[in-house]
Amino acid sequence: MNLDPGNMLPAHLAGHVDHIGVAVADLQAGIALYCDLLGLELERTEQVPSENVEVAFLKLDRQGGPGHLELLAPLGEDGNIARYIAKRGPGLHHVAVAVRDITAAMAACRAAGVRLLDETPRTGAGGKQIVFLHPKDCGGVLVEMCAPAAGK
Ligand code: CO
């Protein structure tokens, strides 16, 4: 296995949580809770038409760490987030782990018997390349792997 000499991680892994995804019914209410009341900093909002959601990225800390809280609000009745909220109500939705090389990370998951929900990477918020892993193979957690946008 090709290891990163600095931290002994395989080179395709980045070693940090990119974001935690929280499904919210109302984006502005979510921003008010986490930013105005709880002190996180809003970085940006973005519509992701492929998922039919509007997302807000909040910095997990104000010291420059890479992690974010991703609030996901449905833009209509269709889409995974709208269905999730209709079925279970708002709440914790997924954990996204940063990877450097998503093709290599997908191959490692397949080799380990972890099923992928996406056979090829999709374009997520910020142009990142994302793939979801089957929660039944990840201890009940919906895990997203996300790699920087092409050329970044
Ligand atoms: Co996400």
Boltz pocket constraint, residues with backbone or C-beta under 6 A from the ligand:
constraints:
  - pocket:
      binder: B
      contacts: [[A, 19], [A, 21], [A, 70], [A, 94], [A, 96], [A, 144]]
      max_distance: 6.0
